Amino acid sequence: MKLLVAGIFLILIVETNAQWYNFPIEAAKGAGDMWRAYSNMREANWKDSDKYFHARGNYDAAQRGAGGRWAAEVISDTREWVQERLGHGAEDSEADQAANRWGRDGNDPNHFRPEGLPNKY
């Protein structure tokens, strides 16, 4: 039985070409990317920059690999769930989620960049 389970596990790893041991590192670094985007958004305090920072945080995290993409999705979904429960509009939440998906899918976050936002960001 143990040999069967070990064989199945080995096949799954080989078939998916997974580097499962990188997943937690990617996730931690992706969470760091999300935190940096949030911190930059707070620091910039720039009108209409919310969607840009959503897209950028998700983009940076997803570039880390599967773990980063997973972390970005969990953090984004949790944030929007909390925002909705606190009374923010569903339309604003859906717009944020669209920016989140845009970034996670590897699209250029600058699509949402507001005019005049300093190059530092």
QUILINNOR-V6960 format. One record per residue. RES is the residue in one small letter. SS is DSSP state (helix for helix, strand for strand, loop for the rest). PSI is psi in whole degrees, 0 to 359 (999 if undefined). Layout:
RES|SS|PSI + RES|SS|PSI
This chain:
m|loop|315 + k|helix|321 + l|helix|320 + l|helix|313 + v|helix|317 + a|helix|321 + g|helix|316 + i|helix|316 + f|helix|315 + l|helix|318 + i|helix|317 + l|helix|318 + i|helix|314 + v|helix|317 + e|helix|320 + t|helix|354 + n|loop|38 + a|loop|140 + q|loop|69 + w|helix|333 + y|helix|342 + n|helix|340 + f|helix|309 + p|helix|325 + i|helix|315 + e|helix|318 + a|helix|316 + a|helix|316 + k|helix|324 + g|helix|320 + a|helix|323 + g|helix|321 + d|helix|319 + m|helix|318 + w|helix|318 + r|helix|317 + a|helix|318 + y|helix|315 + s|helix|318 + n|helix|322 + m|helix|316 + r|helix|319 + e|helix|316 + a|helix|320 + n|loop|49 + w|loop|133 + k|loop|136 + d|loop|27 + s|loop|356 + d|helix|310 + k|helix|323 + y|helix|312 + f|helix|328 + h|helix|309 + a|helix|318 + r|helix|316 + g|helix|316 + n|helix|321 + y|helix|309 + d|helix|316 + a|helix|316 + a|helix|332 + q|loop|344 + r|loop|335 + g|loop|193 + a|helix|321 + g|helix|319 + g|helix|319 + r|helix|317 + w|helix|313 + a|helix|317 + a|helix|318 + e|helix|315 + v|helix|314 + i|helix|315 + s|helix|313 + d|helix|319 + t|helix|315 + r|helix|314 + e|helix|324 + w|helix|314 + v|helix|316 + q|helix|317 + e|helix|320 + r|helix|336 + l|loop|3 + g|loop|6 + h|loop|150 + g|loop|148 + a|helix|327 + e|helix|318 + d|helix|320 + s|helix|318 + e|helix|323 + a|helix|320 + d|helix|317 + q|helix|325 + a|helix|318 + a|helix|321 + n|helix|311 + r|helix|320 + w|helix|310 + g|helix|314 + r|helix|329 + d|loop|3 + g|loop|10 + n|loop|156 + d|loop|119 + p|helix|338 + n|helix|347 + h|helix|328 + f|helix|3 + r|loop|124 + p|loop|150 + e|loop|134 + g|loop|354 + l|loop|128 + p|loop|146 + n|loop|342 + k|loop|332 + y|loop|999
